[in-house]
Amino acid sequence: MANQKISPDMSKKTSSHDDKNFKQITQYLKDGQQSHKRSIPPLDQWHPKHCGKMDLTIKSNGEWWHEGQRITRQSLIDLFSSVLWKENDTFFLKTPAEQIEITVEDAPLQISQVDQVNLDGKSYLQLTTTNQDIVIVDAEHPIFMQQYQGEWRAYVHLRFGLNALIQRSCFYHLIDYGILGETEQGDSILSLQSGDLLLQLRS
């Protein structure tokens, strides 16, 4: 059977619809931004209709691309990241009115800063994303190791099923906060304490 060709008109129509969705979500987020303070909407309380798929990709290195062009405005990325949603291993941008599928190569968020903080007399690991989301490592937000294309990477669970990749430079800071050892099989193991949670990361 011969391959079906997509006419220029069909391609243009799809691109136009995608651009419309992009602009609608952008406008919604800008209208809802009342201050410079970072806030995450109650996405779990919204039940919008599915509105297809957008040509928007979050690369494994954290870059956001729309229709073949890299999004360089950090403020726009910060807005979009606040409405990221995961459902049945599929990623979306979600507003009260629509839910649009996007492509995520690895993790949709990235950790760019690692700190230790004292809360109620206990020491915790505090992680910050490139979008200024802050998470305290605990039983609900653990750090874990996972392979991506044959490479072991460290991640932390944030919210709504979303994980953030801990950038390599930040992982080196985690090593400074923990104890690096070795198993009987010769595998590296990093022990980390955050509050009452003891993590043992193997790679």
N, C-alpha and C positions, 0 to 999 in steps of 0.2 A: 504494500500500500504506500502510495506517495505521501511524503510529509506535507502536512497542511501548513500553508504559509499564512502568517499574520499580516494583514494589510496595514499600511501606514495609518489609515483611519482608525483601525482597531487599537493599534499601539498608542496613538495620540489620545484616544478616548480613555484608555486605561491610565495613562500618565496624568491626564487632566483630573480624573477622579481621585487619584492618589494625592495629587497636589492640593485638591480641595480638602481632603481629610486632614492632611498635614496642617493646612492653614486654620481649619476649624479647631483642631486640638490646641494649636499654638495660641489662638485667640482666647479660647476658654481658659487656659492656664494663666495667661496674662491678666485677664479680667478678674480671676480669683486670687491673684497675688496682691494681698493687702499691705504687706510689709516686706522688708528684706530678710525677715526671720524664716529659716527653713522649716517647713511643715509638710507632713505627709497626710493627704486626704484619707477619709475612711473608705477606702476602695472596697473593703469586704462588705460594706453596706449598700453598694451600688449594684444594680442588676440591669445593665444596658443591653441593647441588641448588638449582635455581631455585625460588623460592617465591612467584612472582607479583609484583605491583606494589603499592607502598605509596603512599598519598596524602601524599607528602613532596616538597616543592619547594624547591630552592635558587634564590632570585631572582637576577636579574642584578646587583642591588646588594649581594649577599652575605647577605641575610636568609634564614633557614630557616623554612619554614611547614609545619605538619602539620595536616591536616584543617581548613584554613581559619584556623588560629590560629598566630600567630608564636611561634617558640621563642625565649625571651628568656634562658634559662639558658646562659651562655657555656660552663660546664663540660660541659654536655650536648652542645653543638655541637662542642666540642673532641673529645669521645669519638667522636661519629659521624664526624667528619672523618677520624679515624685509620683508619677501615675503608672509606673511599671507594674505589671500583673502577670502572674504565672498560673496556668490552668491546664492540667493534664499534659505537662511537659511542653506546653506551647506558651509563648510570650506575647503580651499585648500591651498597648497603651489604652488606658481605661478612664473614661469620664462618665458622668451620670447618664449621658445621652448615647454614647457609642463605645464599642470595644473593638479595636483594630489590631489584627495580628501583625507582628514584626518578626524579624529573624535575629537570633542571638547565637553567636558562634560558640561561646563558652559561658562565662558568668556575665550578667548584665551590669554589674557594679564592680568597682575596684577599691581596695583599701590602700590609702596613700600615707597613713600616719598611725603609729602605734605608741601608746602611752601606758603608764601605770598610774592608777588613781586610788586613793584611800576612801572607802565608804564604810561607815559604821565600824571603824577600827580594822577593816580587812583590806588587803591589797587586791585590786582587780585590773585586768587588762582592758584598756579602752581603745577601740579601733575607729578610725575616721575615714570615710570614703572620699573620693575626689569630688563628690557632690555635697560634702559637708554633713552627711548622715553620721551620727555617732551611735555606736553600739558597745555595750558592756558585755564582755564574754562571760556567759553563764550557761546553765543547763539548757536553756531555750535558745541560746545563741552561741553554739559551740564552734570551735575551730576544728577542721577536719582536712585530711589529705585525700586527693582524688587525682586520677590520671587524666590528662588531656593530650591527645596525640602522642602517647608514649612518654610524656613528661609528668612527673609528680608535682602537683601544685597544692598550695594551701588555700583554703576557703573558710569563710565564716557565714553562718546563716543570719540573715537580717530580718526579713519580714515577708509575709504573704508568699512563702515558698521561694523567695529570692535569695540567692547566695552572692557573696562578693569575693572576688579573687584578691588574695593578699599579695601585693606586688613584691617582687624579689627583694628589693631593698628593705621593705618593711619586715619581711620574714627574717632577715639578718638581725633586726632589732628584737624580734621575738626570741631568737637564739640567745641574745644577751640577757633576756629576762628569765630564761629557763635553764634547764640542765640537759646538755647534749651527751647521750650515751650510745651504747651499741648492744645489740642483741647477740645471743650465742651464735646466730646464723650470720653475723657480721653486718646486719642492717642497722642503719642509723635510727635513733629514737630520741625525740625531743620531749622532755617533760615540762609542762607549763602549769602553773597554779594561778587561778583567777577566782578569788573568794574561796568558797568551799569546793570548787570544781577543779579536779586534777585531770589534765589532758596528757595523753601520750601519743605523739604523732610519729608514725613510722613511714619511711619511704625506701 
